[in-house]
Structure formats: C-alpha cells, structure tokens
Amino acid sequence: MSDESRTHIGTPTPEELRELVERSRDELGQTVEALAGKVDIRAQAKEKAAAVREQAAEKTALVAGRIRGKTRHAAQLVKDTTPEPVLDKAGQVARAARAHRKPLLVAGVALAVFLLVRRSRGCR
C-alpha cells in the first residue's frame, strides 16, 4: 500500500482492502492445506507404503539378478566338471522322459498315493 493511494486521513482505499482480503484468503487457504496434509495420516501411510513397496521391488530385482547369475555360474561349473558320458546319459534320460510324460505322471501320482496311504496307516 502506497501513501499516494490512501485517502487524506491515512485509511486504506476499498481496493486496497479488497487486495488485502484476497491475499489473506490465499495465505489462509495455503495454511489450511498444509495443516490438512500434516493431519491426514491415511495419506501419509499410503505414501510411506508406496515408498516401501518401491524399495522392496528394487531389492527383489537386485537379489533375483544375483541369484540368476549364481545359478548360471553353478550350472556352468557342473557342466564343466561332469564327465561327457554322464552328460550324454542324462540327455538321453531327459529325452525319454519328455517322450513318455503320461506314464511318468501316472507313476508319480501312484507313488504319491502309496506314500500317503502308508503314512496314514503308520500314524494309527
């Protein structure tokens, strides 16, 4: 407020009062929003949970990458140290298992049923 825009007795003009009221309303609105943000525990909890989820996802990706690398290394080490005839025989067994899946599945289910029945009779 400048001295020139005041009336002759030193009181603010109506326009100056309107500007002052508008500024006060804006400041009050900003203050209320800031206080509401501090009081809104649910929103703070959601923000914290999102941050924790993001951090967990990053750590999970990091650990998964390390595990994949170590698994590849271990697989290569086994392959390098296993004799060739054993690798050939394992490949033949794997091909035979893929060719005869149904009989292997039936045998596996039968074995599981047998073990469950044996276990239940052993508990009595």
MMTF fields as JSON, N, C-alpha, C and O atoms, coordinates in Angstrom:
{
  "mmtfVersion": "1.0.0",
  "mmtfProducer": "UNKNOWN",
  "numBonds": 495,
  "numAtoms": 496,
  "numGroups": 124,
  "numChains": 1,
  "numModels": 1,
  "chainsPerModel": [1],
  "groupsPerChain": [124],
  "chainIdList": ["A"],
  "bondAtomList": [4, 2, 8, 6, 12, 10, 16, 14, 20, 18, 24, 22, 28, 26, 32, 30, 36, 34, 40, 38, 44, 42, 48, 46, 52, 50, 56, 54, 60, 58, 64, 62, 68, 66, 72, 70, 76, 74, 80, 78, 84, 82, 88, 86, 92, 90, 96, 94, 100, 98, 104, 102, 108, 106, 112, 110, 116, 114, 120, 118, 124, 122, 128, 126, 132, 130, 136, 134, 140, 138, 144, 142, 148, 146, 152, 150, 156, 154, 160, 158, 164, 162, 168, 166, 172, 170, 176, 174, 180, 178, 184, 182, 188, 186, 192, 190, 196, 194, 200, 198, 204, 202, 208, 206, 212, 210, 216, 214, 220, 218, 224, 222, 228, 226, 232, 230, 236, 234, 240, 238, 244, 242, 248, 246, 252, 250, 256, 254, 260, 258, 264, 262, 268, 266, 272, 270, 276, 274, 280, 278, 284, 282, 288, 286, 292, 290, 296, 294, 300, 298, 304, 302, 308, 306, 312, 310, 316, 314, 320, 318, 324, 322, 328, 326, 332, 330, 336, 334, 340, 338, 344, 342, 348, 346, 352, 350, 356, 354, 360, 358, 364, 362, 368, 366, 372, 370, 376, 374, 380, 378, 384, 382, 388, 386, 392, 390, 396, 394, 400, 398, 404, 402, 408, 406, 412, 410, 416, 414, 420, 418, 424, 422, 428, 426, 432, 430, 436, 434, 440, 438, 444, 442, 448, 446, 452, 450, 456, 454, 460, 458, 464, 462, 468, 466, 472, 470, 476, 474, 480, 478, 484, 482, 488, 486, 492, 490],
  "bondOrderList": [1, 1, 1, 1, 1, 1, 1, 1, 1, 1, 1, 1, 1, 1, 1, 1, 1, 1, 1, 1, 1, 1, 1, 1, 1, 1, 1, 1, 1, 1, 1, 1, 1, 1, 1, 1, 1, 1, 1, 1, 1, 1, 1, 1, 1, 1, 1, 1, 1, 1, 1, 1, 1, 1, 1, 1, 1, 1, 1, 1, 1, 1, 1, 1, 1, 1, 1, 1, 1, 1, 1, 1, 1, 1, 1, 1, 1, 1, 1, 1, 1, 1, 1, 1, 1, 1, 1, 1, 1, 1, 1, 1, 1, 1, 1, 1, 1, 1, 1, 1, 1, 1, 1, 1, 1, 1, 1, 1, 1, 1, 1, 1, 1, 1, 1, 1, 1, 1, 1, 1, 1, 1, 1],
  "groupList": [{"groupName": "MET", "atomNameList": ["N", "CA", "C", "O"], "elementList": ["N", "C", "C", "O"], "formalChargeList": [0, 0, 0, 0], "bondAtomList": [1, 0, 2, 1, 3, 2], "bondOrderList": [1, 1, 2], "singleLetterCode": "M", "chemCompType": "L-PEPTIDE LINKING"}, {"groupName": "SER", "atomNameList": ["N", "CA", "C", "O"], "elementList": ["N", "C", "C", "O"], "formalChargeList": [0, 0, 0, 0], "bondAtomList": [1, 0, 2, 1, 3, 2], "bondOrderList": [1, 1, 2], "singleLetterCode": "S", "chemCompType": "L-PEPTIDE LINKING"}, {"groupName": "ASP", "atomNameList": ["N", "CA", "C", "O"], "elementList": ["N", "C", "C", "O"], "formalChargeList": [0, 0, 0, 0], "bondAtomList": [1, 0, 2, 1, 3, 2], "bondOrderList": [1, 1, 2], "singleLetterCode": "D", "chemCompType": "L-PEPTIDE LINKING"}, {"groupName": "GLU", "atomNameList": ["N", "CA", "C", "O"], "elementList": ["N", "C", "C", "O"], "formalChargeList": [0, 0, 0, 0], "bondAtomList": [1, 0, 2, 1, 3, 2], "bondOrderList": [1, 1, 2], "singleLetterCode": "E", "chemCompType": "L-PEPTIDE LINKING"}, {"groupName": "ARG", "atomNameList": ["N", "CA", "C", "O"], "elementList": ["N", "C", "C", "O"], "formalChargeList": [0, 0, 0, 0], "bondAtomList": [1, 0, 2, 1, 3, 2], "bondOrderList": [1, 1, 2], "singleLetterCode": "R", "chemCompType": "L-PEPTIDE LINKING"}, {"groupName": "THR", "atomNameList": ["N", "CA", "C", "O"], "elementList": ["N", "C", "C", "O"], "formalChargeList": [0, 0, 0, 0], "bondAtomList": [1, 0, 2, 1, 3, 2], "bondOrderList": [1, 1, 2], "singleLetterCode": "T", "chemCompType": "L-PEPTIDE LINKING"}, {"groupName": "HIS", "atomNameList": ["N", "CA", "C", "O"], "elementList": ["N", "C", "C", "O"], "formalChargeList": [0, 0, 0, 0], "bondAtomList": [1, 0, 2, 1, 3, 2], "bondOrderList": [1, 1, 2], "singleLetterCode": "H", "chemCompType": "L-PEPTIDE LINKING"}, {"groupName": "ILE", "atomNameList": ["N", "CA", "C", "O"], "elementList": ["N", "C", "C", "O"], "formalChargeList": [0, 0, 0, 0], "bondAtomList": [1, 0, 2, 1, 3, 2], "bondOrderList": [1, 1, 2], "singleLetterCode": "I", "chemCompType": "L-PEPTIDE LINKING"}, {"groupName": "GLY", "atomNameList": ["N", "CA", "C", "O"], "elementList": ["N", "C", "C", "O"], "formalChargeList": [0, 0, 0, 0], "bondAtomList": [1, 0, 2, 1, 3, 2], "bondOrderList": [1, 1, 2], "singleLetterCode": "G", "chemCompType": "PEPTIDE LINKING"}, {"groupName": "PRO", "atomNameList": ["N", "CA", "C", "O"], "elementList": ["N", "C", "C", "O"], "formalChargeList": [0, 0, 0, 0], "bondAtomList": [1, 0, 2, 1, 3, 2], "bondOrderList": [1, 1, 2], "singleLetterCode": "P", "chemCompType": "L-PEPTIDE LINKING"}, {"groupName": "LEU", "atomNameList": ["N", "CA", "C", "O"], "elementList": ["N", "C", "C", "O"], "formalChargeList": [0, 0, 0, 0], "bondAtomList": [1, 0, 2, 1, 3, 2], "bondOrderList": [1, 1, 2], "singleLetterCode": "L", "chemCompType": "L-PEPTIDE LINKING"}, {"groupName": "VAL", "atomNameList": ["N", "CA", "C", "O"], "elementList": ["N", "C", "C", "O"], "formalChargeList": [0, 0, 0, 0], "bondAtomList": [1, 0, 2, 1, 3, 2], "bondOrderList": [1, 1, 2], "singleLetterCode": "V", "chemCompType": "L-PEPTIDE LINKING"}, {"groupName": "GLN", "atomNameList": ["N", "CA", "C", "O"], "elementList": ["N", "C", "C", "O"], "formalChargeList": [0, 0, 0, 0], "bondAtomList": [1, 0, 2, 1, 3, 2], "bondOrderList": [1, 1, 2], "singleLetterCode": "Q", "chemCompType": "L-PEPTIDE LINKING"}, {"groupName": "ALA", "atomNameList": ["N", "CA", "C", "O"], "elementList": ["N", "C", "C", "O"], "formalChargeList": [0, 0, 0, 0], "bondAtomList": [1, 0, 2, 1, 3, 2], "bondOrderList": [1, 1, 2], "singleLetterCode": "A", "chemCompType": "L-PEPTIDE LINKING"}, {"groupName": "LYS", "atomNameList": ["N", "CA", "C", "O"], "elementList": ["N", "C", "C", "O"], "formalChargeList": [0, 0, 0, 0], "bondAtomList": [1, 0, 2, 1, 3, 2], "bondOrderList": [1, 1, 2], "singleLetterCode": "K", "chemCompType": "L-PEPTIDE LINKING"}, {"groupName": "PHE", "atomNameList": ["N", "CA", "C", "O"], "elementList": ["N", "C", "C", "O"], "formalChargeList": [0, 0, 0, 0], "bondAtomList": [1, 0, 2, 1, 3, 2], "bondOrderList": [1, 1, 2], "singleLetterCode": "F", "chemCompType": "L-PEPTIDE LINKING"}, {"groupName": "CYS", "atomNameList": ["N", "CA", "C", "O"], "elementList": ["N", "C", "C", "O"], "formalChargeList": [0, 0, 0, 0], "bondAtomList": [1, 0, 2, 1, 3, 2], "bondOrderList": [1, 1, 2], "singleLetterCode": "C", "chemCompType": "L-PEPTIDE LINKING"}],
  "groupTypeList": [0, 1, 2, 3, 1, 4, 5, 6, 7, 8, 5, 9, 5, 9, 3, 3, 10, 4, 3, 10, 11, 3, 4, 1, 4, 2, 3, 10, 8, 12, 5, 11, 3, 13, 10, 13, 8, 14, 11, 2, 7, 4, 13, 12, 13, 14, 3, 14, 13, 13, 13, 11, 4, 3, 12, 13, 13, 3, 14, 5, 13, 10, 11, 13, 8, 4, 7, 4, 8, 14, 5, 4, 6, 13, 13, 12, 10, 11, 14, 2, 5, 5, 9, 3, 9, 11, 10, 2, 14, 13, 8, 12, 11, 13, 4, 13, 13, 4, 13, 6, 4, 14, 9, 10, 10, 11, 13, 8, 11, 13, 10, 13, 11, 15, 10, 10, 11, 4, 4, 1, 4, 8, 16, 4],
  "groupIdList": [1, 2, 3, 4, 5, 6, 7, 8, 9, 10, 11, 12, 13, 14, 15, 16, 17, 18, 19, 20, 21, 22, 23, 24, 25, 26, 27, 28, 29, 30, 31, 32, 33, 34, 35, 36, 37, 38, 39, 40, 41, 42, 43, 44, 45, 46, 47, 48, 49, 50, 51, 52, 53, 54, 55, 56, 57, 58, 59, 60, 61, 62, 63, 64, 65, 66, 67, 68, 69, 70, 71, 72, 73, 74, 75, 76, 77, 78, 79, 80, 81, 82, 83, 84, 85, 86, 87, 88, 89, 90, 91, 92, 93, 94, 95, 96, 97, 98, 99, 100, 101, 102, 103, 104, 105, 106, 107, 108, 109, 110, 111, 112, 113, 114, 115, 116, 117, 118, 119, 120, 121, 122, 123, 124],
  "secStructList": [7, 7, 1, 6, 6, 1, 7, 6, 6, 1, 7, 7, 7, 2, 2, 2, 2, 2, 2, 2, 2, 2, 2, 2, 2, 2, 2, 2, 2, 2, 2, 2, 2, 2, 2, 2, 2, 2, 2, 7, 2, 2, 2, 2, 2, 2, 2, 2, 2, 2, 2, 2, 2, 2, 2, 2, 2, 2, 2, 2, 2, 2, 2, 2, 2, 2, 2, 2, 2, 2, 2, 2, 2, 2, 2, 2, 2, 2, 2, 2, 2, 1, 7, 2, 2, 2, 2, 2, 2, 2, 2, 2, 2, 2, 2, 2, 2, 2, 2, 6, 2, 2, 2, 2, 2, 2, 2, 2, 2, 2, 2, 2, 2, 2, 2, 2, 2, 2, 2, 2, 2, 2, 2, 7],
  "xCoordList": [0.839, 0.0, 0.88, 1.735, 0.671, 1.467, 0.713, -0.509, 1.455, 0.83, -0.037, -0.986, 0.271, -0.5, -1.912, -2.848, -2.067, -3.375, -4.276, -5.441, -3.779, -4.591, -5.405, -5.066, -6.457, -7.259, -6.552, -5.522, -7.096, -6.425, -6.271, -5.457, -7.018, -6.865, -6.008, -5.899, -5.386, -4.473, -5.133, -4.467, -6.368, -7.018, -6.895, -6.853, -6.834, -6.693, -7.968, -9.068, -7.779, -8.919, -9.666, -9.11, -10.891, -11.638, -10.907, -10.966, -10.226, -9.491, -8.316, -8.043, -7.63, -6.53, -7.046, -6.399, -8.202, -8.795, -9.151, -8.935, -9.698, -10.032, -8.77, -8.776, -7.691, -6.427, -5.893, -5.41, -5.985, -5.528, -6.346, -5.798, -7.654, -8.527, -8.187, -8.121, -7.971, -7.638, -6.324, -6.224, -5.319, -4.026, -4.189, -3.628, -4.964, -5.192, -5.905, -5.572, -6.893, -7.607, -6.657, -6.694, -5.809, -4.85, -3.907, -3.669, -3.374, -2.457, -3.166, -2.603, -4.392, -5.157, -5.44, -5.343, -5.787, -6.028, -4.795, -4.885, -3.653, -2.404, -2.073, -1.613, -2.312, -2.039, -2.961, -2.514, -4.224, -5.177, -4.781, -4.829, -4.388, -3.963, -2.736, -2.656, -1.788, -0.581, -0.926, -0.407, -1.796, -2.204, -2.986, -2.797, -3.857, -4.63, -3.697, -3.925, -2.656, -1.69, -0.949, -0.65, -0.65, 0.052, -0.86, -0.393, -2.134, -3.083, -3.578, -4.03, -3.506, -4.033, -3.105, -2.207, -3.327, -2.48, -2.638, -1.673, -3.853, -4.098, -3.261, -2.664, -3.217, -2.427, -0.936, -0.2, -0.5, 0.91, 1.25, 2.323, 0.332, 0.557, 0.627, 1.458, -0.245, -0.215, 1.097, 1.675, 1.566, 2.838, 3.988, 4.863, 3.978, 5.036, 4.987, 6.022, 3.769, 3.62, 4.1, 4.741, 3.8, 4.259, 5.779, 6.395, 6.377, 7.84, 8.459, 9.46, 7.855, 8.368, 8.213, 9.116, 7.058, 6.853, 7.892, 8.445, 8.149, 9.131, 10.522, 11.264, 10.854, 12.164, 12.275, 13.319, 11.201, 11.202, 11.327, 12.033, 10.647, 10.733, 12.157, 12.657, 12.803, 14.181, 15.108, 15.955, 14.949, 15.801, 15.522, 16.445, 14.248, 13.888, 14.534, 15.072, 14.484, 15.103, 16.613, 17.205, 17.216, 18.661, 19.025, 19.953, 18.285, 18.562, 18.283, 19.045, 17.19, 16.865, 17.974, 18.334, 18.506, 19.609, 20.843, 21.509, 21.137, 22.288, 22.073, 22.991, 20.852, 20.556, 20.685, 21.25, 20.152, 20.265, 21.733, 22.116, 22.538, 23.956, 24.652, 25.44, 24.366, 24.991, 24.487, 25.246, 23.214, 22.668, 23.346, 23.72, 23.501, 24.191, 25.625, 26.113, 26.28, 27.657, 27.716, 28.575, 26.803, 26.787, 26.479, 27.103, 25.519, 25.183, 26.385, 26.666, 27.084, 28.261, 29.358, 30.047, 29.518, 30.521, 30.206, 31.102, 28.941, 28.538, 28.784, 29.306, 28.404, 28.594, 30.076, 30.456, 30.906, 32.344, 33.002, 33.964, 32.489, 33.139, 32.519, 33.093, 31.365, 30.722, 31.32, 31.475, 31.653, 32.224, 31.221, 30.01, 31.724, 30.889, 29.927, 28.773, 30.352, 29.389, 28.181, 27.061, 28.415, 27.315, 26.352, 25.136, 26.887, 26.044, 25.223, 24.048, 25.843, 25.116, 23.973, 22.863, 24.252, 23.217, 22.086, 20.914, 22.422, 21.396, 20.529, 19.316, 21.121, 20.367, 19.419, 18.291, 19.869, 19.006, 17.823, 16.695, 18.075, 17.004, 15.997, 14.79, 16.477, 15.58, 14.716, 13.521, 15.317, 14.534, 13.49, 12.357, 13.86, 12.91, 11.767, 10.612, 12.08, 11.038, 10.076, 8.868, 10.605, 9.729, 8.85, 7.706, 9.373, 8.616, 7.507, 6.485, 7.688, 6.722, 6.23, 6.405, 5.63, 5.187, 4.036, 4.056, 3.032, 1.848, 2.184, 1.74, 2.94, 3.269, 4.058, 3.872, 4.93, 5.707, 4.797, 4.962, 3.838, 2.898, 2.046, 1.835, 1.555, 0.744, 1.578, 1.096, 2.812, 3.686, 3.944, 3.964, 4.139, 4.37, 3.163, 3.3, 1.98, 0.752, 0.552, 0.176, 0.8, 0.649, 1.611, 1.238, 2.82, 3.803, 3.361, 3.484, 2.848, 2.382, 1.216, 1.177, 0.263, -0.875, -0.381, -0.819, 0.528, 1.077, 1.727, 1.503, 2.525, 3.206, 2.217, 2.393, 1.183, 0.167, -0.6, -0.871, -0.96, -1.673, -0.779, -1.22, 0.458, 1.4, 1.612, 1.705, 1.686, 1.897, 0.672, 0.805, -0.532, -1.744, -1.915, -2.398, -1.528, -1.623, -0.55, -0.751, 0.565, 1.645, 1.335, 1.881, 0.466, 0.122, -0.843, -0.945, -1.555, -2.585, -2.022, -2.768],
  "yCoordList": [-1.173, 0.0, 1.23, 1.398, 2.056, 3.283, 4.425, 4.387, 5.419, 6.571, 7.356, 8.018, 7.293, 8.051, 7.491, 8.244, 6.198, 5.61, 5.693, 5.299, 6.176, 6.306, 7.608, 8.578, 7.553, 8.777, 9.777, 9.468, 10.963, 12.05, 11.806, 12.481, 10.868, 10.632, 9.402, 9.01, 8.767, 7.656, 6.296, 5.336, 6.148, 4.829, 4.247, 4.998, 2.906, 2.279, 2.465, 2.61, 2.457, 2.598, 1.268, 0.247, 1.241, -0.021, -1.042, -2.24, -0.594, -1.519, -2.143, -3.335, -1.338, -1.863, -2.877, -3.893, -2.598, -3.54, -4.859, -5.932, -4.787, -5.999, -6.826, -8.047, -6.15, -6.845, -7.501, -8.633, -6.784, -7.324, -8.548, -9.542, -8.466, -9.603, -10.806, -11.936, -10.562, -11.64, -12.311, -13.538, -11.502, -12.056, -12.876, -13.965, -12.346, -13.062, -14.382, -15.393, -14.386, -15.63, -16.645, -17.824, -16.201, -17.111, -17.712, -18.919, -16.857, -17.35, -18.308, -19.333, -17.985, -18.851, -20.188, -21.237, -20.158, -21.4, -22.275, -23.488, -21.679, -22.434, -23.022, -24.159, -22.234, -22.713, -23.886, -24.877, -23.78, -24.861, -26.122, -27.218, -25.98, -27.142, -27.8, -29.027, -26.999, -27.55, -28.288, -29.374, -27.705, -28.366, -29.637, -30.647, -29.6, -30.786, -31.903, -33.071, -31.552, -32.555, -33.189, -34.383, -32.403, -32.934, -33.8, -34.727, -33.515, -34.251, -35.511, -36.442, -35.565, -36.688, -37.899, -38.097, -38.689, -39.837, -40.915, -41.59, -41.073, -42.096, -41.806, -42.718, -40.556, -40.206, -40.407, -40.871, -40.061, -40.262, -41.75, -42.144, -42.576, -44.02, -44.582, -45.443, -44.094, -44.557, -44.178, -44.977, -42.961, -42.53, -43.389, -43.796, -43.656, -44.473, -45.895, -46.479, -46.45, -47.802, -47.877, -48.853, -46.869, -46.844, -46.8, -47.476, -46.005, -45.912, -47.254, -47.68, -47.911, -49.208, -50.249, -51.054, -50.233, -51.183, -50.976, -51.938, -49.73, -49.433, -49.908, -50.481, -49.659, -50.081, -51.612, -52.158, -52.299, -53.76, -54.315, -55.298, -53.691, -54.148, -54.002, -54.879, -52.895, -52.694, -53.741, -54.297, -54.014, -55.012, -56.403, -57.198, -56.702, -58.003, -58.195, -59.263, -57.172, -57.26, -57.461, -58.233, -56.778, -56.906, -58.323, -58.931, -58.837, -60.184, -61.232, -62.186, -61.053, -62.004, -62.031, -63.098, -60.883, -60.824, -61.551, -62.271, -61.357, -62.058, -63.563, -64.324, -63.994, -65.432, -66.028, -67.108, -65.309, -65.807, -65.958, -66.954, -64.982, -65.049, -66.217, -66.923, -66.423, -67.534, -68.871, -69.839, -68.937, -70.183, -70.526, -71.675, -69.524, -69.763, -70.232, -71.151, -69.587, -69.965, -71.407, -72.182, -71.766, -73.124, -74.14, -75.2, -73.831, -74.75, -74.948, -76.066, -73.872, -73.977, -74.783, -75.575, -74.582, -75.329, -76.82, -77.64, -77.177, -78.592, -79.163, -80.269, -78.403, -78.881, -79.076, -80.04, -78.148, -78.24, -79.407, -79.99, -79.749, -80.79, -82.174, -83.162, -82.27, -83.568, -84.233, -83.602, -85.517, -86.233, -86.308, -86.337, -86.338, -86.343, -87.537, -87.351, -88.751, -89.875, -89.673, -90.061, -89.073, -88.823, -87.792, -87.952, -86.738, -85.725, -86.337, -86.009, -87.235, -87.892, -88.739, -88.712, -89.489, -90.357, -89.509, -89.854, -88.412, -87.527, -86.946, -86.818, -86.599, -86.082, -87.124, -86.802, -88.383, -89.472, -89.68, -89.87, -89.644, -89.813, -88.67, -88.898, -87.463, -86.308, -86.419, -86.129, -86.839, -87.004, -88.099, -87.949, -89.189, -90.287, -89.83, -90.185, -89.054, -88.569, -87.639, -87.695, -86.775, -85.874, -86.654, -86.272, -87.737, -88.536, -89.331, -89.619, -89.686, -90.538, -89.838, -90.347, -88.701, -87.905, -88.564, -88.633, -89.049, -89.601, -90.777, -90.793, -91.749, -92.859, -92.391, -92.908, -91.419, -90.906, -90.178, -90.318, -89.403, -88.708, -89.706, -89.536, -90.748, -91.773, -92.462, -92.689, -92.794, -93.443, -92.513, -92.966, -91.238, -90.273, -90.127, -90.059, -90.079, -89.971, -91.242, -91.182, -92.382, -93.654, -93.712, -94.16, -93.27, -93.255, -92.322, -92.661, -91.152, -90.199, -90.781, -90.647, -91.429, -92.051, -93.151, -93.249, -93.981, -95.062, -94.509, -95.025, -93.461, -92.881, -92.258, -92.371, -91.604, -91.012, -92.079, -91.918, -93.181, -94.256, -94.907, -95.184, -95.147, -95.744, -94.861, -95.351, -93.554, -92.618, -92.579, -92.551, -92.578, -92.513, -93.777, -93.72, -94.924, -96.179, -96.253, -96.879, -95.628, -95.64, -94.78, -95.02, -93.779, -92.873, -93.509, -93.054, -94.552, -95.165, -96.065, -96.642],
  "zCoordList": [0.0, 0.0, 0.0, 0.869, -0.946, -1.012, -0.347, -0.2, 0.041, 0.707, -0.263, 0.156, -1.539, -2.522, -2.691, -2.956, -2.543, -2.782, -1.548, -1.614, -0.474, 0.735, 0.675, -0.003, 1.404, 1.496, 2.377, 2.977, 2.457, 3.165, 4.67, 5.3, 5.276, 6.723, 7.014, 8.176, 5.989, 6.205, 6.25, 6.637, 5.889, 5.858, 4.457, 3.483, 4.335, 3.011, 2.186, 2.72, 0.888, -0.022, -0.089, 0.317, -0.58, -0.708, -1.582, -1.303, -2.621, -3.487, -2.73, -2.871, -1.935, -1.129, -0.116, 0.142, 0.451, 1.399, 0.702, 1.266, -0.524, -1.282, -1.561, -1.409, -1.97, -2.228, -0.961, -0.99, 0.14, 1.416, 1.816, 2.291, 1.621, 1.942, 1.052, 1.535, -0.246, -1.182, -0.8, -0.798, -0.478, -0.048, 1.219, 1.341, 2.165, 3.425, 3.171, 3.79, 2.257, 1.922, 1.3, 1.654, 0.379, -0.249, 0.787, 0.798, 1.657, 2.694, 3.635, 4.02, 4.006, 4.902, 4.226, 4.863, 2.941, 2.197, 2.143, 2.329, 1.891, 1.842, 3.207, 3.311, 4.251, 5.606, 5.948, 6.526, 5.6, 5.881, 5.122, 5.679, 3.853, 3.074, 3.688, 3.751, 4.137, 4.765, 6.049, 6.306, 6.847, 8.094, 7.807, 8.485, 6.817, 6.462, 6.003, 6.317, 5.269, 4.829, 5.986, 5.957, 7.003, 8.167, 9.021, 9.682, 9.014, 9.847, 9.141, 9.807, 7.815, 7.042, 7.176, 6.357, 8.197, 8.497, 7.435, 7.078, 6.933, 5.908, 4.658, 4.086, 4.24, 3.059, 3.331, 2.46, 4.524, 4.881, 4.879, 4.423, 5.392, 5.427, 4.007, 3.717, 3.123, 1.732, 1.058, 0.321, 1.31, 0.725, 1.241, 0.476, 2.53, 3.125, 2.57, 2.252, 2.456, 1.919, 0.474, 0.083, -0.308, -1.7, -1.76, -2.584, -0.885, -0.855, -0.458, -1.034, 0.525, 0.982, -0.121, -0.348, -0.817, -1.923, -3.019, -3.553, -3.344, -4.392, -3.976, -4.773, -2.722, -2.211, -2.215, -2.572, -1.819, -1.804, -3.219, -3.441, -4.174, -5.56, -6.092, -6.796, -5.752, -6.193, -5.594, -6.292, -4.294, -3.645, -4.198, -4.377, -4.47, -5.025, -6.387, -6.678, -7.217, -8.536, -8.416, -9.17, -7.486, -7.28, -6.835, -7.367, -5.855, -5.348, -6.426, -6.58, -7.169, -8.241, -9.288, -9.785, -9.618, -10.576, -10.062, -10.806, -8.793, -8.199, -8.205, -8.509, -7.867, -7.836, -9.238, -9.411, -10.249, -11.623, -12.02, -12.634, -11.672, -12.014, -11.339, -11.968, -10.064, -9.338, -9.856, -9.909, -10.239, -10.783, -12.103, -12.338, -12.96, -14.23, -13.99, -14.648, -13.042, -12.724, -12.216, -12.638, -11.31, -10.772, -11.862, -11.911, -12.742, -13.831, -14.751, -15.182, -15.046, -15.909, -15.222, -15.865, -13.927, -13.168, -13.182, -13.379, -12.974, -13.01, -14.401, -14.546, -15.415, -16.788, -17.109, -17.773, -16.628, -16.896, -16.166, -16.666, -14.988, -14.181, -14.363, -13.906, -15.016, -15.213, -16.444, -17.489, -16.312, -17.463, -18.624, -18.405, -19.825, -21.036, -21.096, -21.482, -20.732, -20.798, -19.868, -20.203, -18.718, -17.782, -18.375, -18.271, -18.995, -19.638, -20.769, -20.933, -21.557, -22.645, -22.11, -22.644, -21.054, -20.464, -19.879, -20.031, -19.218, -18.654, -19.77, -19.6, -20.889, -22.029, -22.584, -22.955, -22.644, -23.123, -22.188, -22.644, -20.888, -19.905, -20.013, -19.934, -20.19, -20.302, -21.555, -21.514, -22.669, -23.902, -23.74, -24.196, -23.098, -22.884, -21.972, -22.205, -20.947, -20.036, -20.758, -20.527, -21.64, -22.407, -23.374, -23.619, -23.92, -24.88, -24.196, -24.82, -22.939, -22.218, -20.956, -19.848, -21.123, -19.962, -19.213, -17.984, -19.942, -19.282, -18.376, -17.228, -18.833, -17.919, -16.695, -15.594, -16.895, -15.757, -14.768, -13.556, -15.278, -14.393, -13.615, -12.414, -14.291, -13.625, -12.552, -11.442, -12.872, -11.89, -10.702, -9.558, -10.961, -9.877, -8.972, -7.751, -9.568, -8.77, -7.962, -6.792, -8.573, -7.857, -6.672, -5.587, -6.875, -5.784, -4.664, -3.487, -5.021, -4.014, -3.213, -1.99, -3.9, -3.203, -2.284, -1.137, -2.778, -1.962, -0.682, 0.413, -0.841, 0.318, 1.298, 2.511, 0.786, 1.684, 2.441, 3.631, 1.762, 2.433, 3.478, 4.593, 3.123, 4.064, 5.284, 6.41, 5.05, 6.144, 7.072, 8.295, 6.457, 7.292, 8.105, 9.236, 7.554, 8.328, 9.404, 10.445, 9.159, 10.135, 11.349, 12.426, 11.2, 12.292, 13.274, 14.414, 12.861, 13.732, 14.757, 15.548]
}
